[in-house]
């Protein structure tokens, strides 16, 4: 009796590989559309950088009235926040609305791709571009401003995951209330304003009145941005800088609040997202 040698393949491996291929295929198609859209490219590449110059001037003015304010760390953290807010949240909201209006999302649902794969595939170019810009800004900023190495890179990674995931879910949720791509500038304005002025980007939480600062710490994106700052500089502005071990205690409230907002945003997106235009 002869036997044939076979290679055991874990069950589900082929399915996962196919899912990854579908995700990358959707991402490549969306990247082509993004590169062809000059308005989207302007919003993604130039608008956040223009806002960074305004942020720099605002922080220097605030430093005059608040001696000891760490302008350099706030500038880098704020620049990263601006990029993530506009490139991920705003661009992705417009992309979901555009693909819905073109019936692309509806057609994709008739194929093999799952709903989560369709949404994630559409987000791949925006998220990838945002992460690339954040890497460049952080590298250039650290070099030009002679900033110290990150105190706790794990907290930075956690903050990045939380803010990207939350902004993706908020983009899907916002698209449900956005009829056209042109109106995305209006429907995304509340979240963008809260992110810029309430999450410690334009106005650091440590210079706000205590009650206002406590309220701002409960906003959707604030915990993630605080984790980014805490992971790099060892402080979120509420206490003196600390080392690797000390950052975990300070990070606990941000991790809990950020995770709760991520879960709530995902729940809202799943419940409200529209796959085809309203009739």
C-alpha positions as CSV (number, residue, x, y, z in Angstrom):
1,X,0.0,0.0,0.0
2,X,1.5,3.4,-1.0
3,X,1.1,6.6,0.9
4,X,1.3,10.1,-0.4
5,X,3.1,12.8,1.6
6,X,0.9,15.8,2.3
7,X,1.5,19.1,3.9
8,X,-1.0,19.9,6.6
9,X,-2.5,23.4,6.2
10,X,-4.2,24.8,9.3
11,X,-7.9,25.2,8.8
12,X,-8.7,28.8,8.1
13,X,-5.3,29.8,6.8
14,X,-6.6,29.9,3.2
15,X,-9.6,31.9,4.3
16,X,-7.4,34.5,6.1
17,X,-5.0,34.7,3.1
18,X,-8.0,35.3,0.8
19,X,-9.3,38.0,3.1
20,X,-6.0,39.8,3.1
21,X,-5.8,39.6,-0.7
22,X,-9.3,41.1,-0.9
23,X,-8.3,43.8,1.6
24,X,-5.2,44.7,-0.4
25,X,-7.1,44.7,-3.7
26,X,-9.7,47.1,-2.3
27,X,-6.9,49.3,-0.9
28,X,-5.1,49.5,-4.2
29,X,-8.3,50.4,-6.0
30,X,-9.1,53.1,-3.5
31,X,-5.5,54.4,-3.6
32,X,-5.8,55.0,-7.4
33,X,-9.0,56.9,-6.8
34,X,-7.4,59.0,-4.1
35,X,-4.4,59.9,-6.3
36,X,-6.8,61.1,-9.0
37,X,-8.7,63.3,-6.7
38,X,-6.9,66.6,-6.4
39,X,-9.2,67.9,-3.7
40,X,-8.7,64.9,-1.5
41,X,-4.9,65.1,-2.0
42,X,-4.9,68.7,-1.0
43,X,-6.9,67.9,2.1
44,X,-4.6,65.0,2.9
45,X,-1.2,66.5,2.2
46,X,-1.3,70.3,2.4
47,X,-4.2,71.3,4.7
48,X,-2.8,69.6,7.8
49,X,0.6,71.1,7.2
50,X,-0.9,74.6,6.8
51,X,-2.7,74.2,10.1
52,X,0.6,73.2,11.8
53,X,2.0,76.7,11.1
54,X,-1.1,78.1,12.8
55,X,-0.6,75.7,15.6
56,X,3.0,76.8,16.1
57,X,2.0,80.5,16.3
58,X,-0.8,79.7,18.7
59,X,1.4,77.7,21.0
60,X,4.1,80.4,21.1
61,X,1.5,83.0,22.1
62,X,0.2,80.7,24.8
63,X,3.8,80.2,26.1
64,X,4.1,83.9,26.8
65,X,1.3,83.8,29.3
66,X,2.2,80.3,30.6
67,X,6.0,80.1,31.4
68,X,7.3,76.5,31.3
69,X,4.9,75.3,28.6
70,X,6.7,72.7,26.6
71,X,6.0,74.1,23.1
72,X,8.2,71.6,21.2
73,X,6.5,68.5,22.5
74,X,3.0,70.1,22.1
75,X,3.9,71.1,18.5
76,X,4.8,67.6,17.5
77,X,1.9,66.0,19.2
78,X,-0.5,68.6,17.7
79,X,0.9,68.1,14.2
80,X,0.4,64.4,14.4
81,X,-3.1,64.9,15.7
82,X,-4.0,67.3,12.8
83,X,-2.8,64.8,10.2
84,X,-4.8,62.0,11.7
85,X,-7.9,64.1,12.0
86,X,-7.9,65.3,8.5
87,X,-6.3,62.5,6.6
88,X,-8.2,59.6,8.3
89,X,-11.4,61.1,9.6
90,X,-12.3,63.8,7.0
91,X,-10.9,62.0,3.9
92,X,-12.4,58.7,4.9
93,X,-15.8,60.2,5.5
94,X,-15.8,61.7,2.0
95,X,-14.6,58.4,0.5
96,X,-17.4,56.4,2.1
97,X,-19.9,58.9,0.8
98,X,-18.5,59.0,-2.7
99,X,-18.3,55.2,-3.0
100,X,-21.9,54.9,-1.7
101,X,-23.2,57.4,-4.2
102,X,-21.4,55.6,-7.0
103,X,-23.0,52.3,-5.8
104,X,-19.6,50.8,-5.4
105,X,-20.3,49.7,-1.8
106,X,-23.5,48.1,-2.8
107,X,-21.9,46.1,-5.6
108,X,-19.0,45.0,-3.4
109,X,-21.5,43.5,-0.9
110,X,-22.7,41.2,-3.6
111,X,-19.2,39.6,-3.9
112,X,-17.1,37.6,-1.5
113,X,-15.8,40.6,0.5
114,X,-17.4,40.9,4.0
115,X,-18.7,44.2,5.3
116,X,-15.7,44.8,7.5
117,X,-13.3,44.0,4.7
118,X,-15.1,46.6,2.4
119,X,-14.9,49.3,5.1
120,X,-11.3,48.5,6.0
121,X,-10.2,48.2,2.4
122,X,-11.6,51.7,1.6
123,X,-9.7,53.0,4.6
124,X,-6.3,51.5,3.7
125,X,-4.9,54.4,1.6
126,X,-6.0,57.1,4.1
127,X,-4.7,55.3,7.1
128,X,-1.4,54.4,5.3
129,X,-0.9,58.0,4.1
130,X,-1.6,59.3,7.6
131,X,0.8,57.0,9.2
132,X,3.5,57.9,6.7
133,X,3.0,61.6,7.3
134,X,3.0,61.1,11.1
135,X,6.3,59.2,10.8
136,X,7.9,61.9,8.7
137,X,6.6,64.7,11.0
138,X,7.8,62.9,14.1
139,X,11.2,62.2,12.6
140,X,11.8,65.7,11.3
141,X,10.4,67.2,14.5
142,X,12.5,65.1,16.8
143,X,15.6,65.9,14.8
144,X,14.9,69.6,14.4
145,X,13.8,70.2,17.9
146,X,16.3,67.8,19.5
147,X,13.6,65.8,21.3
148,X,14.4,62.9,23.5
149,X,13.6,59.3,22.5
150,X,10.1,58.0,23.4
151,X,9.8,57.0,27.1
152,X,7.2,54.2,26.4
153,X,6.8,53.2,22.8
154,X,4.1,50.6,23.8
155,X,1.8,53.4,25.0
156,X,2.4,55.3,21.8
157,X,1.4,52.3,19.8
158,X,-1.7,51.9,21.9
159,X,-2.6,55.5,21.4
160,X,-2.1,55.2,17.7
161,X,-4.3,52.2,17.4
162,X,-7.1,53.8,19.5
163,X,-7.1,57.1,17.6
164,X,-7.0,55.5,14.1
165,X,-9.7,53.0,15.1
166,X,-11.9,55.6,16.6
167,X,-11.5,58.0,13.7
168,X,-12.3,55.2,11.2
169,X,-15.5,54.3,13.1
170,X,-16.5,58.0,13.4
171,X,-15.9,58.4,9.7
172,X,-18.2,55.5,8.9
173,X,-20.8,57.0,11.4
174,X,-20.5,60.5,9.9
175,X,-21.0,59.2,6.4
176,X,-24.5,58.0,7.4
177,X,-25.5,61.6,7.9
178,X,-23.7,63.0,4.9
179,X,-25.6,63.1,1.6
180,X,-22.9,64.3,-0.8
181,X,-19.1,64.6,-0.8
182,X,-19.4,68.4,-0.8
183,X,-21.5,68.4,2.4
184,X,-18.8,66.3,4.2
185,X,-17.0,69.6,5.1
186,X,-20.1,70.5,7.1
187,X,-21.0,67.2,8.7
188,X,-17.4,66.5,9.8
189,X,-16.9,70.0,11.3
190,X,-18.1,69.2,14.9
191,X,-15.7,66.3,15.3
192,X,-12.8,68.3,13.7
193,X,-13.4,71.3,15.9
194,X,-13.7,69.1,19.1
195,X,-10.5,67.4,18.1
196,X,-8.5,70.6,17.4
197,X,-9.7,72.7,20.3
198,X,-10.9,70.1,22.9
199,X,-8.3,67.3,22.6
200,X,-5.3,69.4,23.6
201,X,-4.0,70.1,20.1
202,X,-4.4,73.9,19.7
203,X,-5.0,74.6,23.4
204,X,-3.1,72.3,25.8
205,X,-5.3,70.9,28.6
206,X,-2.9,72.1,31.3
207,X,-3.7,75.8,30.5
208,X,-7.4,75.3,30.6
209,X,-9.6,75.7,33.7
210,X,-9.7,72.5,35.7
211,X,-13.4,71.7,35.0
212,X,-13.1,72.4,31.3
213,X,-9.9,70.3,31.1
214,X,-11.7,67.4,32.9
215,X,-14.5,67.6,30.5
216,X,-12.2,67.7,27.5
217,X,-10.4,64.6,28.7
218,X,-13.7,62.7,28.2
219,X,-13.9,63.6,24.5
220,X,-13.5,60.7,22.0
221,X,-10.0,61.4,20.7
222,X,-8.5,63.1,23.8
223,X,-7.4,59.8,25.6
224,X,-5.6,58.5,22.5
225,X,-3.7,61.8,21.9
226,X,-2.8,61.9,25.6
227,X,-1.4,58.4,25.3
228,X,0.7,59.5,22.4
229,X,2.1,62.4,24.4
230,X,2.5,60.3,27.5
231,X,4.3,57.5,25.7
232,X,6.8,59.9,24.0
233,X,7.5,62.5,26.7
234,X,6.6,60.7,29.9
235,X,3.8,63.1,30.8
236,X,0.4,64.2,29.6
237,X,0.9,67.7,31.1
238,X,-0.9,67.0,34.3
239,X,2.2,65.9,36.3
240,X,6.0,66.0,36.0
241,X,7.6,63.6,33.4
242,X,8.2,60.1,34.6
243,X,9.9,57.0,33.4
244,X,8.7,53.8,31.6
245,X,7.2,52.2,34.7
246,X,5.5,55.4,35.9
247,X,3.7,56.1,32.6
248,X,1.5,53.0,33.0
249,X,-0.3,54.4,36.1
250,X,-0.9,57.7,34.4
251,X,-2.0,55.9,31.2
252,X,-4.7,53.7,32.9
253,X,-7.6,56.3,32.7
254,X,-6.8,57.2,29.1
255,X,-6.7,53.5,28.1
256,X,-10.1,52.8,29.7
257,X,-11.7,56.0,28.3
258,X,-10.2,55.5,24.9
259,X,-11.3,51.9,24.7
260,X,-14.8,52.8,25.7
261,X,-15.0,55.4,23.0
262,X,-13.7,53.0,20.4
263,X,-16.3,50.4,21.3
264,X,-19.1,53.0,21.2
265,X,-17.9,54.5,17.9
266,X,-17.8,51.0,16.3
267,X,-21.2,50.2,17.7
268,X,-22.6,53.4,16.2
269,X,-21.0,52.8,12.8
270,X,-22.3,49.3,12.6
271,X,-25.8,50.4,13.5
272,X,-26.0,53.5,11.3
273,X,-23.8,53.0,8.3
274,X,-25.6,53.2,4.9
275,X,-24.5,51.1,2.0
276,X,-26.6,52.8,-0.7
277,X,-28.0,56.3,-1.3
278,X,-31.3,57.2,0.2
279,X,-34.2,57.0,-2.3
